[in-house]
Amino acid sequence: MTNSTRQAELAKIHIAKKQLDLDDDTYRQILKEQGGAESSSKLTALGRAKVLDYFRQKGFSAKAKPQHGRAPNNLGSQSDRAAKLGKIQALLAEANRPFEYAQALAKRMYKKDALEFCSHAELTGIITALVKNAKKEGRRVE
């Protein structure tokens, strides 16, 4: 078992402790009973698996991080389009939308497969669409 797997399992154990709202005494008792150790760092691979199984039975569910796509990385910071891209990212973050949302706007509005292919004027149009949407949904637009 690799160290990164061990670290991931330990992280899940600590997330489960928090998610299940366990006090320290209860948590350590579970570690001892299920995994055979009083500290998560002293758990064996089998012990970690037993503890995680026990936590899952008690309602723990590991939630995957949402994937928000990637921003274009071929625009230099000196590019006039870089500032526009920053505004798009801010508007998407405020709306809690993935980057693919802006990519879909580019595709629908300008028939471009990616934001990297949009001109300065087209990026301005996408910003305008995001601002109109924010106003319509009552979000701040600064």
C-alpha positions as CSV (number, residue, x, y, z in Angstrom):
1,M,0.0,0.0,0.0
2,T,1.4,3.4,-1.0
3,N,1.8,6.3,1.4
4,S,-0.6,8.3,-0.7
5,T,-3.3,5.6,-0.2
6,R,-2.7,5.6,3.5
7,Q,-2.9,9.4,3.6
8,A,-6.2,9.4,1.7
9,E,-7.7,6.8,4.0
10,L,-6.6,8.8,7.1
11,A,-8.1,11.9,5.6
12,K,-11.4,10.0,5.0
13,I,-11.4,8.8,8.6
14,H,-11.0,12.4,9.9
15,I,-13.6,13.7,7.5
16,A,-16.0,11.0,8.7
17,K,-15.3,12.0,12.3
18,K,-16.3,15.5,11.5
19,Q,-19.3,14.5,9.3
20,L,-20.6,12.1,12.0
21,D,-20.0,14.8,14.7
22,L,-18.0,12.5,17.0
23,D,-16.4,13.8,20.2
24,D,-12.8,12.8,20.8
25,D,-13.6,10.1,23.3
26,T,-16.1,8.3,21.1
27,Y,-13.9,8.6,18.1
28,R,-10.9,7.0,20.0
29,Q,-13.2,4.3,21.3
30,I,-14.3,3.4,17.8
31,L,-10.7,3.4,16.6
32,K,-9.8,1.0,19.4
33,E,-12.8,-1.3,18.9
34,Q,-12.8,-1.4,15.1
35,G,-9.2,-0.8,14.2
36,G,-7.2,-2.0,17.2
37,A,-5.4,1.3,17.8
38,E,-6.2,4.5,19.8
39,S,-4.8,6.8,17.1
40,S,-5.6,6.8,13.4
41,S,-1.9,7.1,12.6
42,K,-1.3,3.8,14.3
43,L,-4.0,1.9,12.3
44,T,-2.9,-0.8,10.0
45,A,-4.3,-1.0,6.4
46,L,-6.9,-3.6,7.7
47,G,-7.7,-1.4,10.7
48,R,-8.3,1.6,8.5
49,A,-10.6,-0.4,6.2
50,K,-12.6,-1.7,9.2
51,V,-12.9,1.8,10.7
52,L,-14.1,3.3,7.3
53,D,-16.6,0.4,6.9
54,Y,-17.9,1.1,10.3
55,F,-18.3,4.8,9.6
56,R,-20.1,4.0,6.3
57,Q,-22.5,1.9,8.2
58,K,-23.2,4.8,10.5
59,G,-24.0,7.1,7.6
60,F,-20.6,8.5,6.4
61,S,-20.4,9.2,2.7
62,A,-17.3,10.5,1.0
63,K,-18.4,13.3,-1.3
64,A,-16.4,13.8,-4.5
65,K,-15.1,17.3,-5.2
66,P,-17.0,18.9,-7.9
67,Q,-15.2,19.2,-11.2
68,H,-15.3,22.7,-12.5
69,G,-13.3,22.2,-15.7
70,R,-10.2,24.2,-16.6
71,A,-9.7,27.7,-17.7
72,P,-7.8,28.4,-20.9
73,N,-4.1,28.4,-20.2
74,N,-2.8,29.7,-23.5
75,L,-3.6,33.4,-22.8
76,G,-0.6,35.2,-21.5
77,S,-1.2,37.6,-18.6
78,Q,-0.3,40.5,-20.9
79,S,-3.1,39.5,-23.4
80,D,-6.0,41.9,-23.7
81,R,-8.2,38.8,-23.5
82,A,-6.7,37.7,-20.1
83,A,-8.6,40.4,-18.3
84,K,-11.8,39.4,-20.0
85,L,-11.2,35.8,-19.0
86,G,-10.7,36.9,-15.4
87,K,-14.1,38.6,-15.4
88,I,-15.7,35.5,-16.8
89,Q,-14.1,33.4,-14.1
90,A,-15.4,35.8,-11.4
91,L,-18.9,35.8,-12.8
92,L,-18.9,32.0,-13.0
93,A,-17.6,31.7,-9.4
94,E,-20.3,34.1,-8.2
95,A,-23.0,31.9,-9.9
96,N,-21.3,28.7,-8.7
97,R,-21.2,27.4,-12.2
98,P,-18.5,25.3,-13.8
99,F,-16.2,26.6,-16.5
100,E,-17.9,24.4,-19.0
101,Y,-20.9,26.8,-18.7
102,A,-18.8,29.6,-20.4
103,Q,-17.5,27.1,-23.0
104,A,-21.2,26.2,-23.8
105,L,-22.0,29.9,-24.2
106,A,-19.1,30.3,-26.6
107,K,-20.3,27.3,-28.6
108,R,-24.0,28.5,-28.7
109,M,-23.3,32.2,-29.3
110,Y,-20.3,32.1,-31.6
111,K,-20.0,28.5,-32.8
112,K,-16.5,28.4,-31.1
113,D,-15.4,25.1,-29.6
114,A,-13.5,26.8,-26.8
115,L,-13.0,30.2,-25.2
116,E,-9.4,30.1,-26.4
117,F,-10.8,30.7,-29.9
118,C,-13.0,33.7,-29.0
119,S,-12.0,37.2,-30.0
120,H,-11.9,40.1,-27.6
121,A,-15.4,41.2,-28.8
122,E,-16.8,37.6,-28.4
123,L,-15.5,37.4,-24.8
124,T,-17.2,40.7,-24.1
125,G,-20.4,39.2,-25.5
126,I,-20.1,36.2,-23.1
127,I,-19.5,38.6,-20.2
128,T,-22.6,40.5,-21.2
129,A,-24.6,37.2,-21.2
130,L,-23.3,36.3,-17.8
131,V,-24.0,39.7,-16.3
132,K,-27.6,39.6,-17.7
133,N,-28.1,36.2,-16.2
134,A,-26.7,37.4,-12.8
135,K,-29.1,40.4,-12.8
136,K,-32.0,38.2,-13.7
137,E,-31.2,35.8,-10.9
138,G,-30.5,38.6,-8.4
139,R,-26.8,38.1,-7.9
140,R,-24.4,40.9,-7.5
141,V,-22.5,42.2,-10.6
142,E,-19.4,44.2,-9.9
